[in-house]
Amino acid sequence: WMNCCTYPIYRDTFTVNPYSYLVFRFKANNPGIWMLHCHNDWHLQVGMALLFIESSQLIKQYYLKNNLTNSIPKQCYHY
């Protein structure tokens, strides 16, 4: 949404065995809100997902610059 050609979307999948975990490192250079999740629907239902926010200040500046603050939910009054 800000500059899709400079920061293309990357899609990667990792397999994590039962009762194990995964440690990964990545370069956080693609501003936005990204969802990390499992591809099993029932895992999502029990909370096995998270949102990763990269460059929250850039996102805020984008919303303010483009007068999009009306689209921010009422719950985010401190935004």
C-alpha distances in whole Angstrom, upper triangle without the diagonal:
4,6,6,10,11,10,10,11,14,17,20,23,26,29,31,35,36,37,35,32,29,29,26,24,21,19,16,14,10,9,9,11,13,16,19,22,25,25,28,27,30,29,26,28,30,27,27,23,21,18,17,14,13,13,14,15,12,10,13,13,10,11,14,14,12,15,13,16,17,15,16,19,22,23,21,23,23,19
4,6,9,9,9,11,12,16,18,22,25,27,31,32,36,38,39,36,33,30,29,26,24,20,18,15,12,9,8,9,12,14,18,21,24,27,27,31,30,33,31,28,31,32,29,29,25,22,19,17,15,13,12,13,13,9,9,12,11,8,10,13,12,11,14,13,16,18,16,17,20,23,24,21,23,23,19
4,6,6,6,8,11,14,17,21,24,27,30,32,36,38,39,37,33,30,29,25,23,19,17,15,12,9,9,11,14,16,19,21,24,27,28,31,31,34,32,30,32,34,31,30,26,24,21,19,16,14,13,15,16,12,12,15,14,11,14,17,15,14,18,17,20,22,20,21,24,27,27,25,27,26,22
4,6,5,5,8,11,14,18,21,24,28,30,33,36,37,35,31,28,27,24,22,18,16,15,12,9,10,11,14,14,17,20,22,25,25,28,28,32,30,28,30,32,29,28,24,23,20,18,17,15,15,17,18,14,14,17,17,14,16,19,18,17,20,19,21,23,21,22,24,28,28,26,28,28,24
4,6,6,9,12,15,18,22,25,29,31,35,37,39,36,33,30,28,25,23,19,17,16,13,11,12,14,17,17,20,22,25,27,27,31,31,34,33,30,33,35,32,31,27,26,23,21,19,17,17,20,20,17,17,20,19,17,20,22,20,20,23,22,25,27,25,25,28,32,32,29,32,31,27
4,6,10,12,16,19,22,25,29,31,34,37,38,35,32,28,27,23,21,17,14,13,10,9,11,13,17,17,20,22,25,27,28,31,32,35,33,31,34,35,32,31,27,25,22,20,18,15,15,18,18,15,16,19,18,16,19,22,20,20,23,22,25,27,25,25,28,32,32,29,31,30,27
4,7,9,13,15,19,22,25,27,31,33,34,32,28,25,23,20,18,14,11,10,7,5,8,10,13,13,17,18,21,24,24,28,29,31,29,27,30,32,29,27,23,21,18,16,15,12,13,16,17,14,14,18,17,15,18,21,20,20,23,22,24,26,24,24,26,30,29,27,29,28,25
4,6,10,13,16,20,23,25,29,32,33,30,27,24,23,19,18,14,13,12,10,8,10,12,14,13,16,17,20,22,22,26,26,29,28,26,29,30,28,26,22,21,19,17,16,14,15,18,20,17,16,20,20,18,20,23,22,22,25,23,25,27,24,25,27,30,30,28,31,30,27
4,7,10,13,17,20,22,26,28,30,27,24,21,21,17,16,13,13,12,11,8,10,10,12,10,12,14,16,18,18,22,23,26,24,22,25,27,24,22,19,18,16,14,14,13,15,17,20,17,16,20,21,19,20,24,23,22,25,23,25,27,23,23,25,29,28,26,29,29,26
4,7,10,13,17,19,23,25,27,24,21,18,18,14,14,11,11,11,11,9,12,12,13,11,12,12,14,16,16,20,22,24,22,21,25,26,23,21,18,17,16,14,15,14,17,19,21,19,19,23,24,22,23,27,27,26,28,26,28,30,26,26,28,31,30,28,31,31,28
4,7,10,14,16,20,22,24,22,19,16,17,14,14,12,13,14,14,12,15,14,14,11,11,11,12,13,13,17,18,21,19,18,22,23,21,18,16,16,15,14,16,16,19,21,24,22,21,25,26,24,25,29,29,28,30,28,29,31,27,27,28,31,30,29,32,32,29
4,7,10,13,17,19,21,19,16,13,14,11,12,11,13,14,15,14,17,17,16,13,12,10,11,12,12,16,18,20,18,18,21,22,20,17,15,16,16,15,17,17,20,22,26,24,23,27,28,27,28,32,32,31,33,31,32,33,30,29,30,33,32,30,34,33,31
4,7,10,13,16,18,16,14,11,13,11,13,13,16,17,19,17,20,19,18,14,13,10,10,9,9,13,15,18,15,16,19,20,18,15,14,15,16,16,19,19,23,25,28,27,26,29,31,29,31,34,35,34,36,33,34,35,31,31,31,34,32,31,35,35,32
4,6,10,13,15,12,11,8,10,9,12,13,17,18,20,20,22,21,20,16,14,11,10,9,10,13,16,18,15,16,20,19,18,14,14,15,17,17,20,20,24,26,29,29,28,31,33,32,33,36,37,36,38,35,36,37,34,33,33,36,34,33,36,36,34
4,6,10,12,10,10,9,12,12,15,17,20,21,24,23,25,24,22,19,16,13,12,9,10,12,15,16,14,16,19,18,18,14,15,17,19,19,23,24,27,29,32,32,31,34,36,35,36,39,40,40,41,38,39,40,36,35,35,38,35,35,38,38,36
4,7,9,6,6,6,10,12,15,17,21,22,25,24,26,25,23,19,17,13,12,9,11,12,15,16,13,15,18,17,16,12,14,16,19,19,23,24,28,29,32,32,31,34,37,36,36,40,41,41,42,39,39,40,37,35,35,37,34,34,38,37,36
4,6,6,7,9,13,15,19,21,25,25,29,28,30,29,26,23,20,17,15,12,13,13,17,16,14,16,19,17,18,14,16,19,22,22,26,27,31,32,36,36,35,38,40,39,40,43,45,44,45,42,42,43,40,38,37,40,37,37,40,40,39
4,5,8,11,15,17,21,23,27,27,31,30,32,30,27,24,21,18,15,12,14,13,16,15,12,16,17,15,16,13,16,19,22,23,27,29,32,33,37,37,36,38,41,41,41,44,46,45,46,43,42,43,40,38,37,39,36,36,40,40,39
4,7,11,14,17,21,23,27,27,31,31,32,31,28,25,22,18,16,14,17,16,18,17,14,17,18,16,16,13,16,19,22,23,27,29,32,33,36,37,36,38,41,41,41,44,46,46,46,43,43,44,40,38,37,39,36,36,39,39,38
4,7,10,13,17,20,24,24,28,28,29,28,26,23,20,17,15,14,16,16,19,18,15,17,20,17,17,14,16,18,21,21,25,26,30,31,34,35,34,36,39,39,39,42,44,44,45,42,41,43,40,37,37,39,36,35,39,38,37
4,7,10,14,16,20,21,24,25,26,25,23,20,18,14,13,12,15,16,19,18,15,16,19,17,16,12,14,15,18,18,21,23,26,27,31,31,30,33,36,35,36,39,40,41,42,39,38,40,37,34,34,36,33,32,36,35,34
4,6,10,13,17,18,21,22,23,23,21,18,16,12,13,12,15,17,19,20,16,17,20,19,17,13,14,14,17,16,19,20,24,25,28,29,28,31,33,33,34,37,38,38,40,37,37,39,35,33,33,36,33,32,35,34,33
4,7,10,14,15,19,20,21,21,20,17,16,13,14,15,18,20,22,23,19,19,23,21,19,15,15,15,16,15,18,18,22,23,26,27,27,29,31,31,33,35,36,37,39,36,36,38,35,33,33,35,33,31,34,33,31
4,7,10,12,15,17,19,19,18,15,15,12,14,15,18,20,22,23,20,20,24,23,20,17,15,15,16,14,16,16,19,21,24,24,24,27,29,29,30,33,34,35,36,34,34,36,33,31,32,35,32,30,34,32,30
4,7,9,12,14,16,17,17,15,16,13,16,18,20,23,25,26,23,22,26,25,22,19,17,16,16,13,15,14,17,19,22,22,23,25,27,27,29,31,32,33,35,33,33,35,33,31,32,34,32,30,33,31,29
4,6,9,11,13,15,15,13,14,13,16,18,20,23,25,27,24,23,26,26,23,20,18,16,15,12,14,12,14,17,20,19,20,23,24,24,26,28,29,30,32,30,30,33,30,28,30,33,31,28,31,30,27
4,6,8,11,13,15,13,16,15,18,21,23,26,28,29,26,25,29,28,25,23,20,18,16,13,13,10,12,16,17,17,18,21,22,21,24,26,26,27,30,28,29,31,29,27,29,32,30,28,30,28,26
4,6,8,10,11,11,13,14,17,20,22,25,26,28,25,24,27,27,23,21,18,16,14,10,9,7,9,12,14,13,14,17,18,18,20,23,23,24,26,24,25,28,25,24,26,28,27,24,27,25,22
4,6,9,12,12,15,16,20,23,24,28,28,31,28,26,29,30,26,24,21,18,16,12,11,7,8,12,13,11,13,16,16,16,19,21,21,22,24,23,24,27,25,23,26,29,27,24,27,25,22
4,6,9,9,13,14,18,21,22,26,26,29,26,24,27,28,25,23,19,17,14,11,10,7,8,11,13,11,11,15,15,14,16,19,19,19,22,20,21,24,22,21,23,26,25,23,25,24,21
4,7,9,13,15,18,22,23,26,26,29,26,24,27,27,24,23,19,16,13,10,8,5,5,8,9,7,7,11,12,11,13,16,16,16,19,17,18,21,18,17,20,23,22,19,22,20,17
4,6,10,13,16,19,21,24,23,26,24,21,23,24,21,20,16,14,10,8,6,5,7,7,10,9,7,10,12,11,12,15,16,16,18,15,16,18,16,15,17,20,19,17,19,19,15
4,7,10,13,17,18,21,20,22,20,17,20,21,17,17,13,10,7,6,5,6,9,8,12,11,9,12,14,13,13,17,18,18,19,16,16,18,15,14,15,18,17,15,18,18,15
4,7,10,13,15,18,18,20,18,15,18,19,16,14,11,8,6,5,6,8,11,12,15,14,12,15,18,17,17,20,22,21,23,20,20,22,18,17,18,21,20,18,22,21,18
4,6,10,12,14,14,16,14,11,14,15,12,11,7,6,5,6,9,11,15,15,18,18,16,18,21,20,20,23,25,24,25,22,22,23,20,18,19,22,20,19,23,22,20
4,7,10,12,13,15,12,10,14,14,11,9,6,5,6,7,11,13,16,17,21,20,19,21,24,23,23,27,28,28,29,26,26,27,24,22,22,25,23,22,25,25,23
4,7,9,10,11,8,7,11,11,9,6,4,7,9,11,14,16,20,20,24,24,22,24,27,26,26,29,31,30,31,28,28,29,25,24,23,26,24,24,27,27,26
4,6,8,9,6,7,10,11,10,7,7,10,12,14,18,20,24,24,28,28,26,28,31,30,30,33,35,34,35,31,31,32,28,27,26,29,27,27,31,31,29
4,6,9,8,8,11,13,12,10,10,13,15,17,20,22,26,26,30,29,27,30,33,31,31,34,36,34,35,32,32,33,29,28,28,31,29,29,33,33,31
4,6,5,7,9,11,11,9,11,14,17,19,23,25,29,29,32,32,30,32,35,34,33,37,38,37,38,34,34,34,31,30,29,31,29,30,34,34,33
4,5,5,7,9,10,10,11,14,16,19,22,25,28,28,32,32,29,31,34,33,32,35,37,36,36,32,32,32,28,28,26,29,27,28,32,32,31
4,5,5,7,9,9,11,15,18,21,24,27,30,30,33,34,31,33,36,35,34,37,39,38,38,34,34,34,30,29,27,30,27,29,32,33,32
4,5,5,7,5,8,12,15,18,21,24,28,27,31,31,29,31,34,33,32,36,38,37,37,34,33,33,30,28,27,29,26,27,31,31,31
4,5,5,5,6,10,12,15,19,22,25,24,28,28,26,28,31,30,29,32,34,33,33,30,29,29,26,25,23,25,23,24,28,28,27
4,6,7,9,12,15,18,21,24,28,26,30,31,28,29,33,32,30,34,36,35,35,31,30,30,27,25,23,25,23,24,28,28,28
4,6,9,12,15,18,21,25,28,27,30,31,29,30,34,33,32,35,37,37,36,33,32,32,29,27,25,26,23,25,28,29,28
4,6,8,11,15,18,21,24,23,27,28,25,27,30,30,29,32,34,33,33,30,29,29,26,24,22,24,21,22,25,26,25
4,7,11,13,17,20,23,23,27,27,25,27,30,30,29,32,34,34,34,31,30,31,27,25,24,26,23,24,27,27,26
4,7,10,13,16,20,19,23,24,21,23,27,26,26,29,31,30,31,27,27,27,24,22,21,24,21,21,25,25,23
4,6,10,13,16,16,19,20,18,20,23,23,23,26,28,27,28,25,24,25,22,20,19,21,19,18,22,21,20
4,6,10,13,12,16,17,14,16,20,19,19,22,24,24,24,21,21,22,19,17,17,19,17,16,19,19,17
4,6,10,10,14,14,13,15,18,18,18,21,23,23,24,21,21,23,20,18,18,21,19,17,20,19,17
4,7,6,10,11,9,12,14,14,15,17,19,20,21,18,18,20,18,15,17,19,17,15,18,17,14
4,6,9,9,9,11,13,13,15,17,18,19,21,19,19,22,19,17,19,22,20,17,20,18,16
4,5,5,7,9,10,11,13,15,15,17,19,17,17,20,19,17,19,21,20,17,19,17,14
4,5,5,6,9,10,11,12,14,16,17,15,14,18,16,14,16,18,17,13,15,13,10
4,5,5,6,9,10,11,12,14,15,15,14,17,17,15,17,19,18,14,16,13,10
4,5,5,6,9,10,10,12,14,13,14,17,16,15,18,20,20,16,18,16,13
4,5,5,6,9,10,11,12,11,11,14,13,12,15,17,17,14,16,14,11
4,5,5,6,9,10,11,10,9,13,12,10,13,15,15,12,13,11,8
4,5,5,6,8,10,10,10,14,14,13,16,18,19,15,16,14,11
4,6,5,6,8,8,10,13,12,12,16,18,19,16,17,16,12
4,6,5,6,5,6,9,9,9,12,15,16,13,14,14,10
4,6,5,6,6,10,11,11,14,16,17,14,14,13,10
4,6,8,9,12,13,14,17,19,21,18,18,17,14
4,5,8,11,11,13,16,18,20,18,18,18,15
4,6,8,9,11,14,16,18,16,16,16,13
4,5,6,7,11,13,15,13,14,15,12
4,5,5,9,10,12,10,10,12,9
4,5,8,9,12,11,11,13,11
4,6,9,11,10,12,14,12
4,7,8,7,8,10,8
4,5,6,8,11,10
4,5,6,9,10
4,6,8,9
4,5,5
4,5
4
